[in-house]
Amino acid sequence: MNFIWHDIFTPDIQASQQFYGSVFDLQFKTQQYKESKYLTFSNRDGSQGGLSEIPAETDLPAHWLGYLSISEIEIFTEKVNNNRGSIINATDNYVIFSSPGGALAKGIAASVESSTPQSSGSIVWNELLSINTKDASEFFSAIGNWDSVRIDMWPSGTYCLFQKKGLNLAGMQLINPKWIHKDTWLPYFLTESIMTSRKQIVQQGGELITDILHLPRFGQYCVALDNVGALFALVERQ
């Protein structure tokens, strides 16, 4: 089980297209699926994700939703239910689910080989912001056979890596419940210049949540809101 795709759910697709296209120089293409249309985005590494419109009659906030590759829908759904998760929607091809702490994700029956993204606009990391890391660790270990490995990320403190067979798949950090009311997956977008991207975020109507922070042995990052209120992060490699 690993992340293979990401959708942004937005109340204004044009606004989101303008924002991410400007910040990361992404390309967009409309795909036809049966009777509906779906806008995807790509960069030099290929297709990265899509944009889906939140219906006007709902009160859902803008958010990013990660897709996880799974083998069998029925077995995976049973694991989610047996480990205190919640099924939001399920079909023969996918299942949208929530962890016990409220983190949303979409499991999709797919087998995709992993690659190493190199271009600006690629989503290169997924981090679970959790108010209860013990429960979250137990849940994702149970449904995805992930190992939880805690490492020292001085000066940031202890950090949890989700791994499988020694391969890093995602991360997790403890968040004060004053900042978020439920667990949330945070996608990290690769950028060639974090300073330039921060300026573009502000110019496009977004908001910077943190200063530039340093990741030992990796690079630097910051967290931001886009122009419709979806949370995401930037990372610049060393």
LUMTI-68601 format. One record per residue (C-alpha): x, z, y; residue number from 1; residue in one letter. Coordinates in nm, 2 decimals. Example, Ala and Ser with C-alpha at 12.3 -4.5 7.8 and 13.67 -1.06 7.14 Angstrom:
# LUMTI-68601
node X: 1.23 | Z: 0.78 | Y: -0.45 | n: 1 | res: A
node X: 1.37 | Z: 0.71 | Y: -0.11 | n: 2 | res: S
***
This chain:
# LUMTI-68601
node X: 0.00 | Z: 0.00 | Y: 0.00 | n: 1 | res: M
node X: 0.15 | Z: -0.11 | Y: 0.33 | n: 2 | res: N
node X: 0.04 | Z: -0.24 | Y: 0.67 | n: 3 | res: F
node X: 0.00 | Z: -0.62 | Y: 0.68 | n: 4 | res: I
node X: -0.23 | Z: -0.70 | Y: 0.98 | n: 5 | res: W
node X: -0.37 | Z: -0.54 | Y: 1.29 | n: 6 | res: H
node X: -0.69 | Z: -0.60 | Y: 1.49 | n: 7 | res: D
node X: -0.77 | Z: -0.47 | Y: 1.83 | n: 8 | res: I
node X: -1.14 | Z: -0.38 | Y: 1.88 | n: 9 | res: F
node X: -1.21 | Z: -0.44 | Y: 2.25 | n: 10 | res: T
node X: -1.52 | Z: -0.45 | Y: 2.48 | n: 11 | res: P
node X: -1.36 | Z: -0.75 | Y: 2.66 | n: 12 | res: D
node X: -1.17 | Z: -1.01 | Y: 2.45 | n: 13 | res: I
node X: -1.06 | Z: -1.21 | Y: 2.75 | n: 14 | res: Q
node X: -0.92 | Z: -0.90 | Y: 2.92 | n: 15 | res: A
node X: -0.73 | Z: -0.81 | Y: 2.61 | n: 16 | res: S
node X: -0.60 | Z: -1.16 | Y: 2.56 | n: 17 | res: Q
node X: -0.48 | Z: -1.17 | Y: 2.92 | n: 18 | res: Q
node X: -0.31 | Z: -0.83 | Y: 2.88 | n: 19 | res: F
node X: -0.12 | Z: -0.88 | Y: 2.55 | n: 20 | res: Y
node X: -0.05 | Z: -1.25 | Y: 2.62 | n: 21 | res: G
node X: 0.12 | Z: -1.15 | Y: 2.95 | n: 22 | res: S
node X: 0.31 | Z: -0.84 | Y: 2.82 | n: 23 | res: V
node X: 0.44 | Z: -1.00 | Y: 2.50 | n: 24 | res: F
node X: 0.41 | Z: -1.37 | Y: 2.56 | n: 25 | res: D
node X: 0.18 | Z: -1.41 | Y: 2.26 | n: 26 | res: L
node X: -0.01 | Z: -1.73 | Y: 2.16 | n: 27 | res: Q
node X: -0.38 | Z: -1.72 | Y: 2.06 | n: 28 | res: F
node X: -0.58 | Z: -1.94 | Y: 1.83 | n: 29 | res: K
node X: -0.95 | Z: -1.94 | Y: 1.75 | n: 30 | res: T
node X: -1.02 | Z: -1.95 | Y: 1.37 | n: 31 | res: Q
node X: -1.36 | Z: -2.04 | Y: 1.23 | n: 32 | res: Q
node X: -1.48 | Z: -1.81 | Y: 0.95 | n: 33 | res: Y
node X: -1.81 | Z: -1.92 | Y: 0.80 | n: 34 | res: K
node X: -2.06 | Z: -1.88 | Y: 1.09 | n: 35 | res: E
node X: -1.83 | Z: -1.67 | Y: 1.32 | n: 36 | res: S
node X: -1.52 | Z: -1.72 | Y: 1.52 | n: 37 | res: K
node X: -1.21 | Z: -1.50 | Y: 1.52 | n: 38 | res: Y
node X: -0.93 | Z: -1.50 | Y: 1.77 | n: 39 | res: L
node X: -0.58 | Z: -1.45 | Y: 1.63 | n: 40 | res: T
node X: -0.25 | Z: -1.39 | Y: 1.80 | n: 41 | res: F
node X: 0.10 | Z: -1.49 | Y: 1.70 | n: 42 | res: S
node X: 0.46 | Z: -1.49 | Y: 1.82 | n: 43 | res: N
node X: 0.78 | Z: -1.66 | Y: 1.70 | n: 44 | res: R
node X: 0.76 | Z: -1.45 | Y: 1.37 | n: 45 | res: D
node X: 0.41 | Z: -1.60 | Y: 1.30 | n: 46 | res: G
node X: 0.06 | Z: -1.45 | Y: 1.29 | n: 47 | res: S
node X: 0.04 | Z: -1.08 | Y: 1.38 | n: 48 | res: Q
node X: -0.33 | Z: -0.99 | Y: 1.41 | n: 49 | res: G
node X: -0.66 | Z: -1.06 | Y: 1.58 | n: 50 | res: G
node X: -0.91 | Z: -0.96 | Y: 1.84 | n: 51 | res: L
node X: -1.26 | Z: -0.84 | Y: 1.76 | n: 52 | res: S
node X: -1.53 | Z: -0.76 | Y: 2.02 | n: 53 | res: E
node X: -1.70 | Z: -0.43 | Y: 2.02 | n: 54 | res: I
node X: -2.08 | Z: -0.49 | Y: 2.04 | n: 55 | res: P
node X: -2.22 | Z: -0.39 | Y: 2.38 | n: 56 | res: A
node X: -2.48 | Z: -0.16 | Y: 2.23 | n: 57 | res: E
node X: -2.22 | Z: 0.07 | Y: 2.06 | n: 58 | res: T
node X: -2.02 | Z: 0.34 | Y: 2.23 | n: 59 | res: D
node X: -1.70 | Z: 0.28 | Y: 2.03 | n: 60 | res: L
node X: -1.38 | Z: 0.31 | Y: 2.24 | n: 61 | res: P
node X: -1.12 | Z: 0.03 | Y: 2.24 | n: 62 | res: A
node X: -0.88 | Z: 0.08 | Y: 1.95 | n: 63 | res: H
node X: -0.63 | Z: -0.08 | Y: 1.72 | n: 64 | res: W
node X: -0.71 | Z: -0.10 | Y: 1.35 | n: 65 | res: L
node X: -0.44 | Z: -0.15 | Y: 1.09 | n: 66 | res: G
node X: -0.50 | Z: -0.34 | Y: 0.76 | n: 67 | res: Y
node X: -0.34 | Z: -0.19 | Y: 0.44 | n: 68 | res: L
node X: -0.28 | Z: -0.41 | Y: 0.14 | n: 69 | res: S
node X: -0.44 | Z: -0.26 | Y: -0.17 | n: 70 | res: I
node X: -0.49 | Z: -0.38 | Y: -0.53 | n: 71 | res: S
node X: -0.85 | Z: -0.30 | Y: -0.63 | n: 72 | res: E
node X: -1.13 | Z: -0.22 | Y: -0.39 | n: 73 | res: I
node X: -1.34 | Z: -0.01 | Y: -0.63 | n: 74 | res: E
node X: -1.05 | Z: 0.21 | Y: -0.75 | n: 75 | res: I
node X: -0.92 | Z: 0.25 | Y: -0.39 | n: 76 | res: F
node X: -1.27 | Z: 0.35 | Y: -0.27 | n: 77 | res: T
node X: -1.29 | Z: 0.61 | Y: -0.54 | n: 78 | res: E
node X: -0.96 | Z: 0.76 | Y: -0.44 | n: 79 | res: K
node X: -1.07 | Z: 0.79 | Y: -0.08 | n: 80 | res: V
node X: -1.39 | Z: 0.97 | Y: -0.17 | n: 81 | res: N
node X: -1.21 | Z: 1.20 | Y: -0.42 | n: 82 | res: N
node X: -0.96 | Z: 1.31 | Y: -0.15 | n: 83 | res: N
node X: -1.20 | Z: 1.40 | Y: 0.13 | n: 84 | res: R
node X: -1.19 | Z: 1.07 | Y: 0.30 | n: 85 | res: G
node X: -1.49 | Z: 0.88 | Y: 0.43 | n: 86 | res: S
node X: -1.60 | Z: 0.52 | Y: 0.36 | n: 87 | res: I
node X: -1.72 | Z: 0.35 | Y: 0.68 | n: 88 | res: I
node X: -1.80 | Z: 0.01 | Y: 0.53 | n: 89 | res: N
node X: -1.71 | Z: -0.16 | Y: 0.20 | n: 90 | res: A
node X: -1.75 | Z: -0.51 | Y: 0.06 | n: 91 | res: T
node X: -1.60 | Z: -0.70 | Y: -0.24 | n: 92 | res: D
node X: -1.30 | Z: -0.79 | Y: -0.02 | n: 93 | res: N
node X: -1.22 | Z: -0.49 | Y: 0.20 | n: 94 | res: Y
node X: -1.30 | Z: -0.12 | Y: 0.28 | n: 95 | res: V
node X: -1.29 | Z: 0.05 | Y: 0.61 | n: 96 | res: I
node X: -1.22 | Z: 0.41 | Y: 0.57 | n: 97 | res: F
node X: -1.13 | Z: 0.73 | Y: 0.75 | n: 98 | res: S
node X: -0.88 | Z: 1.00 | Y: 0.65 | n: 99 | res: S
node X: -1.00 | Z: 1.37 | Y: 0.65 | n: 100 | res: P
node X: -0.86 | Z: 1.40 | Y: 1.00 | n: 101 | res: G
node X: -1.05 | Z: 1.09 | Y: 1.13 | n: 102 | res: G
node X: -0.77 | Z: 0.82 | Y: 1.12 | n: 103 | res: A
node X: -0.93 | Z: 0.48 | Y: 1.07 | n: 104 | res: L
node X: -0.78 | Z: 0.20 | Y: 0.86 | n: 105 | res: A
node X: -0.89 | Z: -0.11 | Y: 0.66 | n: 106 | res: K
node X: -0.79 | Z: -0.16 | Y: 0.30 | n: 107 | res: G
node X: -0.79 | Z: -0.53 | Y: 0.20 | n: 108 | res: I
node X: -0.73 | Z: -0.68 | Y: -0.14 | n: 109 | res: A
node X: -0.40 | Z: -0.86 | Y: -0.08 | n: 110 | res: A
node X: -0.04 | Z: -0.88 | Y: -0.19 | n: 111 | res: S
node X: 0.19 | Z: -0.97 | Y: 0.09 | n: 112 | res: V
node X: 0.57 | Z: -0.97 | Y: 0.08 | n: 113 | res: E
node X: 0.73 | Z: -0.75 | Y: 0.34 | n: 114 | res: S
node X: 0.95 | Z: -0.91 | Y: 0.61 | n: 115 | res: S
node X: 1.16 | Z: -0.79 | Y: 0.90 | n: 116 | res: T
node X: 1.00 | Z: -0.89 | Y: 1.24 | n: 117 | res: P
node X: 1.25 | Z: -0.99 | Y: 1.50 | n: 118 | res: Q
node X: 1.05 | Z: -1.11 | Y: 1.80 | n: 119 | res: S
node X: 0.88 | Z: -0.95 | Y: 2.09 | n: 120 | res: S
node X: 0.51 | Z: -0.89 | Y: 2.02 | n: 121 | res: G
node X: 0.56 | Z: -0.81 | Y: 1.65 | n: 122 | res: S
node X: 0.41 | Z: -0.48 | Y: 1.53 | n: 123 | res: I
node X: 0.71 | Z: -0.32 | Y: 1.36 | n: 124 | res: V
node X: 0.59 | Z: 0.03 | Y: 1.29 | n: 125 | res: W
node X: 0.28 | Z: 0.24 | Y: 1.24 | n: 126 | res: N
node X: 0.27 | Z: 0.61 | Y: 1.32 | n: 127 | res: E
node X: 0.00 | Z: 0.86 | Y: 1.24 | n: 128 | res: L
node X: -0.07 | Z: 1.10 | Y: 1.52 | n: 129 | res: L
node X: -0.21 | Z: 1.40 | Y: 1.34 | n: 130 | res: S
node X: -0.34 | Z: 1.74 | Y: 1.43 | n: 131 | res: I
node X: -0.30 | Z: 1.85 | Y: 1.06 | n: 132 | res: N
node X: 0.00 | Z: 1.68 | Y: 0.90 | n: 133 | res: T
node X: -0.03 | Z: 1.88 | Y: 0.58 | n: 134 | res: K
node X: -0.38 | Z: 1.74 | Y: 0.51 | n: 135 | res: D
node X: -0.29 | Z: 1.39 | Y: 0.62 | n: 136 | res: A
node X: 0.02 | Z: 1.39 | Y: 0.40 | n: 137 | res: S
node X: -0.17 | Z: 1.49 | Y: 0.10 | n: 138 | res: E
node X: -0.44 | Z: 1.23 | Y: 0.16 | n: 139 | res: F
node X: -0.22 | Z: 0.93 | Y: 0.21 | n: 140 | res: F
node X: 0.01 | Z: 1.03 | Y: -0.08 | n: 141 | res: S
node X: -0.30 | Z: 1.05 | Y: -0.30 | n: 142 | res: A
node X: -0.46 | Z: 0.71 | Y: -0.20 | n: 143 | res: I
node X: -0.14 | Z: 0.51 | Y: -0.16 | n: 144 | res: G
node X: 0.12 | Z: 0.68 | Y: -0.38 | n: 145 | res: N
node X: 0.32 | Z: 0.74 | Y: -0.07 | n: 146 | res: W
node X: 0.60 | Z: 1.00 | Y: -0.07 | n: 147 | res: D
node X: 0.63 | Z: 1.22 | Y: 0.24 | n: 148 | res: S
node X: 0.98 | Z: 1.27 | Y: 0.35 | n: 149 | res: V
node X: 1.06 | Z: 1.50 | Y: 0.65 | n: 150 | res: R
node X: 1.37 | Z: 1.42 | Y: 0.85 | n: 151 | res: I
node X: 1.54 | Z: 1.58 | Y: 1.16 | n: 152 | res: D
node X: 1.49 | Z: 1.36 | Y: 1.46 | n: 153 | res: M
node X: 1.69 | Z: 1.57 | Y: 1.71 | n: 154 | res: W
node X: 1.61 | Z: 1.62 | Y: 1.99 | n: 155 | res: P
node X: 1.25 | Z: 1.52 | Y: 1.91 | n: 156 | res: S
node X: 1.22 | Z: 1.77 | Y: 1.62 | n: 157 | res: G
node X: 1.11 | Z: 1.71 | Y: 1.26 | n: 158 | res: T
node X: 0.95 | Z: 1.38 | Y: 1.17 | n: 159 | res: Y
node X: 0.76 | Z: 1.27 | Y: 0.86 | n: 160 | res: C
node X: 0.83 | Z: 0.93 | Y: 0.69 | n: 161 | res: L
node X: 0.58 | Z: 0.78 | Y: 0.45 | n: 162 | res: F
node X: 0.79 | Z: 0.60 | Y: 0.18 | n: 163 | res: Q
node X: 0.75 | Z: 0.42 | Y: -0.15 | n: 164 | res: K
node X: 1.05 | Z: 0.37 | Y: -0.38 | n: 165 | res: K
node X: 1.27 | Z: 0.47 | Y: -0.08 | n: 166 | res: G
node X: 1.12 | Z: 0.21 | Y: 0.15 | n: 167 | res: L
node X: 0.99 | Z: 0.33 | Y: 0.49 | n: 168 | res: N
node X: 0.63 | Z: 0.23 | Y: 0.53 | n: 169 | res: L
node X: 0.50 | Z: 0.44 | Y: 0.82 | n: 170 | res: A
node X: 0.56 | Z: 0.76 | Y: 1.01 | n: 171 | res: G
node X: 0.37 | Z: 1.07 | Y: 1.11 | n: 172 | res: M
node X: 0.41 | Z: 1.33 | Y: 1.38 | n: 173 | res: Q
node X: 0.22 | Z: 1.65 | Y: 1.47 | n: 174 | res: L
node X: 0.01 | Z: 1.62 | Y: 1.79 | n: 175 | res: I
node X: -0.14 | Z: 1.90 | Y: 1.99 | n: 176 | res: N
node X: -0.52 | Z: 1.88 | Y: 1.95 | n: 177 | res: P
node X: -0.55 | Z: 1.90 | Y: 2.33 | n: 178 | res: K
node X: -0.42 | Z: 1.55 | Y: 2.35 | n: 179 | res: W
node X: -0.63 | Z: 1.38 | Y: 2.08 | n: 180 | res: I
node X: -0.95 | Z: 1.50 | Y: 1.92 | n: 181 | res: H
node X: -0.89 | Z: 1.33 | Y: 1.58 | n: 182 | res: K
node X: -0.60 | Z: 1.17 | Y: 1.39 | n: 183 | res: D
node X: -0.51 | Z: 0.82 | Y: 1.51 | n: 184 | res: T
node X: -0.28 | Z: 0.54 | Y: 1.39 | n: 185 | res: W
node X: -0.04 | Z: 0.42 | Y: 1.67 | n: 186 | res: L
node X: 0.10 | Z: 0.06 | Y: 1.64 | n: 187 | res: P
node X: 0.45 | Z: 0.00 | Y: 1.78 | n: 188 | res: Y
node X: 0.51 | Z: -0.34 | Y: 1.94 | n: 189 | res: F
node X: 0.87 | Z: -0.47 | Y: 1.95 | n: 190 | res: L
node X: 1.00 | Z: -0.57 | Y: 2.29 | n: 191 | res: T
node X: 1.32 | Z: -0.72 | Y: 2.41 | n: 192 | res: E
node X: 1.32 | Z: -0.51 | Y: 2.73 | n: 193 | res: S
node X: 1.12 | Z: -0.19 | Y: 2.74 | n: 194 | res: I
node X: 1.17 | Z: -0.17 | Y: 3.12 | n: 195 | res: M
node X: 1.03 | Z: -0.52 | Y: 3.18 | n: 196 | res: T
node X: 0.73 | Z: -0.45 | Y: 2.94 | n: 197 | res: S
node X: 0.65 | Z: -0.12 | Y: 3.12 | n: 198 | res: R
node X: 0.63 | Z: -0.31 | Y: 3.45 | n: 199 | res: K
node X: 0.41 | Z: -0.58 | Y: 3.30 | n: 200 | res: Q
node X: 0.18 | Z: -0.31 | Y: 3.15 | n: 201 | res: I
node X: 0.11 | Z: -0.16 | Y: 3.49 | n: 202 | res: V
node X: 0.08 | Z: -0.51 | Y: 3.65 | n: 203 | res: Q
node X: -0.19 | Z: -0.60 | Y: 3.39 | n: 204 | res: Q
node X: -0.40 | Z: -0.29 | Y: 3.45 | n: 205 | res: G
node X: -0.26 | Z: -0.07 | Y: 3.17 | n: 206 | res: G
node X: -0.13 | Z: 0.29 | Y: 3.20 | n: 207 | res: E
node X: 0.20 | Z: 0.44 | Y: 3.10 | n: 208 | res: L
node X: 0.14 | Z: 0.76 | Y: 2.90 | n: 209 | res: I
node X: 0.50 | Z: 0.87 | Y: 2.84 | n: 210 | res: T
node X: 0.84 | Z: 0.82 | Y: 2.99 | n: 211 | res: D
node X: 1.10 | Z: 0.62 | Y: 2.79 | n: 212 | res: I
node X: 1.20 | Z: 0.83 | Y: 2.49 | n: 213 | res: L
node X: 1.49 | Z: 0.79 | Y: 2.26 | n: 214 | res: H
node X: 1.48 | Z: 0.74 | Y: 1.88 | n: 215 | res: L
node X: 1.81 | Z: 0.85 | Y: 1.72 | n: 216 | res: P
node X: 1.98 | Z: 0.56 | Y: 1.54 | n: 217 | res: R
node X: 1.71 | Z: 0.32 | Y: 1.63 | n: 218 | res: F
node X: 1.64 | Z: 0.26 | Y: 2.00 | n: 219 | res: G
node X: 1.39 | Z: 0.38 | Y: 2.26 | n: 220 | res: Q
node X: 1.01 | Z: 0.38 | Y: 2.29 | n: 221 | res: Y
node X: 0.72 | Z: 0.48 | Y: 2.51 | n: 222 | res: C
node X: 0.34 | Z: 0.51 | Y: 2.46 | n: 223 | res: V
node X: 0.08 | Z: 0.34 | Y: 2.68 | n: 224 | res: A
node X: -0.28 | Z: 0.24 | Y: 2.72 | n: 225 | res: L
node X: -0.38 | Z: -0.12 | Y: 2.76 | n: 226 | res: D
node X: -0.63 | Z: -0.25 | Y: 3.02 | n: 227 | res: N
node X: -0.93 | Z: -0.16 | Y: 2.81 | n: 228 | res: V
node X: -0.80 | Z: 0.18 | Y: 2.70 | n: 229 | res: G
node X: -0.65 | Z: 0.11 | Y: 2.36 | n: 230 | res: A
node X: -0.35 | Z: 0.32 | Y: 2.27 | n: 231 | res: L
node X: -0.02 | Z: 0.15 | Y: 2.16 | n: 232 | res: F
node X: 0.35 | Z: 0.20 | Y: 2.18 | n: 233 | res: A
node X: 0.65 | Z: -0.01 | Y: 2.28 | n: 234 | res: L
node X: 0.99 | Z: 0.00 | Y: 2.10 | n: 235 | res: V
node X: 1.32 | Z: -0.16 | Y: 2.19 | n: 236 | res: E
node X: 1.58 | Z: -0.16 | Y: 1.92 | n: 237 | res: R
node X: 1.94 | Z: -0.07 | Y: 1.99 | n: 238 | res: Q
***
